[in-house]
Amino acid sequence: MFGNGPRFPVIESTCGWSAAPVVSDDLILLAGGASGQEVGDAPILQAIDHSHSAGERFRLTREVSAREIEPGEITTTPGGDIVLPVYEHDTSLQIMRIGRDGAVRTVDALPDGEPYDIVACDLGSKLRVAVRALDDEGYLCSWLYRQGRRQGITYRRWGQDGYRWGSEEWLLHASGDVVVGATAPDYGRSGPAQRWVGRDAATGAARWFADTGGYVLAGRARDALIAIDLASFDRSDRGERDEDFVTWAHDTGVHAIDLATGARRWTSAVPGRVHSAAVGPDGVALCAESADDGTWRVHHLDLDGAYTGVTPLGGHACVVARTAEHTLALVEGQWLMALDNPGTAGPGAAEPWTIPIPLGGLAPSYAARVADMRLDTVPITLAGTRCHLRGIDSLQIIEL
C-alpha cells in the first residue's frame, strides 16, 4: 500500500518554526536557519525539484554574524512566487519575495517599532513571524512576541513603506476576503479570556467576534475553521501549577467556526485531552490521551461533527494528516502508521501499516503559542499521493 520514493539531502533546520516541507507544484521548499554560527553563510531556503528525481534547483544563503537567523513559514503568492520572512535576532526583519528560479525579486526590510519590536535585549528567540500573500501586490505580516503577550497583523504592499491597516491579533487564517486572528488572552475581562476576530482583508474592518478562550486552530473544513478547546487542560498561562489544579475534565471540545459569521456550526466532544488533529476531505482525526487510563487513541468526526469511530493506539502518538481513506499518525516518534478511517477498511481485520521515517529521526518542529496552548506538530507534509518527511539531514518521500 506504500512505497519508498526518492530521498534528498537537505539543509539543517535549526530554527524549528518552519521545519515542515512546503509543496508548491514542482518544488519542495524547506527553510533553514543559523543558531549562533560565528562565520560563513547559513542556508535559509532550499528548493528541490521533485519531478523525475531532479534534485536541488536552488539554495539561498545569508552571511552570519553570531546571531540567531530564523526563517519563518514558507508561503507562495497566487502567481507562484515564494515568500519567506527572515528574522535575525535584535538586528533585522526582512520579507523576501523569490522567483521559482531562485532570483530574489523583492526584499522588504521592516522597521523596528513599526510595530514589530525587532531590536531588544532578550536572550533566545522572542519574535515569531508569519506572512500570507493576499494577492500579487500585498501581503499580511503577523508577529507574535513573547509567547502571545504581544502580537499583531499588518497589511503591507510589496516595496512600499508603512502599512495599510493593522490589528492586535495573531494571524490564524486568511482566504478570499476574510482574515481571522486570535487576540492575546485577557484574564481580567469577564467571560472567555480570548477572542477570534474576522476582518475584511482589504480594509481591516472587523466583521465578527467570537469568544474562543482556550481554542487552538486545527485546520479548515469547507467554509469553517475547526477549533480544539484546550482551556480545561492547559492553565499554566494563568500562573497555576499542575499540583494546584486537579484535572476534572474528561473530554475535549471540538468546534466548527463559520468563516463568514464567526458563529459555531457545530460542537462535539472527544474523550480525553487532544494533543494533535488533522482535517481531511471527509472528516477530522484527533489524537487524545485518555483521562481514565492514559492510553492514546485516534478519534474520528465527520465534517458535520458526528462521532464516527475510534482507533486504539499503544503509546504516545501525533496525528499528522488525513485522507479520505487513511489517517497518518506518528507513534512514539519512530513509526509513521497509516490507520484505516472508519468505514473504509475491507472485509476482515486490517492491521495498520507502518511507514519508515528517515534515519536519524525527524527534524524538530514547533507550533506558535498563543496563551501557552498549542497542538503537537511534526515536519511531515501530505500532498496528493506523496508523503514528505523531513529528517535531520534528508527528505524522504513516500508514495501512498
Summary of the structure (lengths in Angstrom):
residues: 400
radius of gyration: 20.9
end to end distance: 6.3
largest distance: 63.7
contacts: 1306
relative contact order: 0.12
helix: 2%
strand: 52%
